[in-house]
């Protein structure tokens, strides 16, 4: 009796599969676990399906591996540039030279289209340059930045108009995306891009943080002198 019931169940399963030929598309792992005869016949199409599933998985794994390799190369280049920037900042002999080195690196090594630095304190010996503003912390213009200056979290993406106006002034319309690095007690470092997709919310900010810490440490040497 049990054999008859099992046989009846198998026939019912087969009949159901005939009515639902797309079933294996929903469960490709089931197709991979089936035992298929190797001789020619009606089962050849299922064997081909199994092979195609394996090929799809192989292509997906290859794509992911290529993406990992590409990301690793990008991160390596960023790590080298961040290290070089840190060394350059440590070699400077004044706060003015430190800020100049930072601005130059952001423009040249990190391909910033428009760099803006807002310092909370006057910078002795620094000539009037287009990328620097000195704005006191209690200045109303910095009100939109109070929260980010308090928590020190980098911001990437499109900035609100009032923030862009402070950072870029008349050139604000040239910037479509920004990486903003707030530094407590120091000010704001902004890198603007013409590309709206260059900086976006959710992108990694590890190297931005490292650059900010290097700059803050470099400037702190002269505050203690």
N, C-alpha and C positions, 0 to 999 in steps of 0.2 A: 504493500500500500504506500509506503513512504517513497519508494522509487517512482511510483505513478504520480504522486503529488509533486515530487521534484521535477519529473519530466514535464508534467503539466505546467509547472511554474516556468520552466525554461522556454516552453512554447509561447507562453503568455508574454514573457520578456521579449522574445524575438518578434512577436506580432506587434508589441508596443514600439519597438525600435523601428520597425518598418513604417509605422505611422508617424514616427518622429525622426526622420533621417538627420536632422541637425543637432541631435542630442549631444554628440561628442564635441561639438563646438563649445558647448557650455562647460564640459568637463574633459579638457584635453589630457589631464593626468590619468584618467581612466583608460583612454586610448593607448597610452604608453604602457599600461600594466597588462593589457590583453596579450594572450598568447596566440600568434597568428601563424598558420601554416606557410611554408616557404614555396609551395608549388603554385603554378599558375592557376587562376580561377577567380571566383567571385571575391575572394579575400584580398586580392591584389590591391584594390582601391584602399582598403583599410591600412594595409602595410605602407602604401604611399602616404596616407594621411599621417601615420605615425612618424614617418621620415620627415615630412614637412613640418610637423610640430617640433621635432628635434632641431631642424634647420632654423626655425623661427627663434627658438630659445638661444641657439648658438649666435644668431645675428644680434639678438638683444644683448647677450653677454659681451659680444665683441664691441657693440656700441658703448655699453657702460664702461668697458675697459678703456676705450679710446677717450671717453669723457674724463675718466679719472686721470689718465696720462696727461691730457691737456690741462686740467685743473692743477695738477702737480707742477707742471712747468710754469704756469702763471704764478702760483704761490711761491715757487722758488725764485722767480725774477723779482717779485714783490719783497721777499725776504732779503734778497741781496741789496735792493735799492733802499729798503728801510735801514738796513745795517750801515750802508754807506752814508745815508742821511744822518744817522746817529753819530757816526764818527765825525762828520763834517761839523755838526753842531757843537760837539765837544772841543773842537779845535779853535773855535772862535774866541776872540779876545775881548769882546764887549757884547752887551745886549743888542746893540744896533746891528753888529755883524751877524749875530745869531739869527735875528729875524730876517736879515737879507739872505742868509744861507737857506733858511726855511722856504722863503718865497721863491727863490731861484730853483730849488729842488722840486717844489710842487709844479712849477711851470715846465721845467725841462725833463726831469726824470719821471714825473708822474703825469705828464701831458695835460696839465690843467689849462683850460682855455682862458679862465679869468680867476685870478687869486685875490682874495681879500682877507686882510688881517685886521682885527679890531683889538687894540691894546687898552687895558683898563688903566694903565699908568703911562705917563710920558716916557718916551724912549730917548735918553740923552744921545746927542751926536748923530741922530738919524735924520738925514735930510728929508725934505718933503717928497714923498714917493706916492704914486697913484694907488698902490695896493695896501697902504696903511692908514688907519684912522685911530686916533686916541679919543676914547669916549669913557667918561667916568661911569662907575657902576650905578650911581643914582641918577644918571641922565635918562629922561623919559624915553629916549630913542631905544634904550636897551630893555624896556619893559617887556616886549614880546619874547625876549631871550632869557628872562629870569629863571624859568623852570629848567631849561636845558643847562644853563650855567650852574644851577644848584645840583643837578644830578650827574652832570658831566657825560651824558650819553650822546654819542654821535648820532647825527640825523642825516639820512640819505633820501634823495628824491626831490620833488618839487616843493619849494618853500612858499609860505604865504607871502602875499605881495608886500606887506609891511616889513617883513624880515628881509626880503630881497632888496627893497628900497634902501634899507640901512646898509646892507653889505655891498651892494653894487652901484647904488646911486643911479645916475643917468644911463648906465649900461645894463640895467637889470633885465631889459628885454632881450639881451643877447644870451642870457643864461636859461637853459631849459631844464637842467637838473643840477643838484648841488650835493656835495659831501661837506657837512658842517661839523666841525670839531670844537665843542665848547671846553675851555680849560678854566677850572676854578682859580680865581685870583690872577689869571693871566689875560683871558679875553676869548676871542672867537677866531678860528681859522676856517676859512671857507674856500673850497675849490669848485668853481663853476664849469659846466660843460655845455657846449652847443647841442650835444646829443641828449634828447629827453630820456634815453634808456641807459645812459652811462652810469648814473647813480640812481638807485631805486630802493624803496623800503624793503627791508628784509635781507639786504645784501650783507655779506660779512664785514665786520668793522674792526677785526683784530689788528690789522696793520695800521689803521687810523689811530687806534688807541696807543699803539706802540710809538707812533710818530709824535702824538701829543705828549706822551710821557717824556720822550726825549727832549722835546722843545721846552717843556715846563722845567725839567731838570737843568737844561742848559741855561735858561734865564735865571733860575734860582741861584746859581753860582754868583751872579753879579748883584743880586739883591742882598746877599749876605756879606758881600765885600765892603 
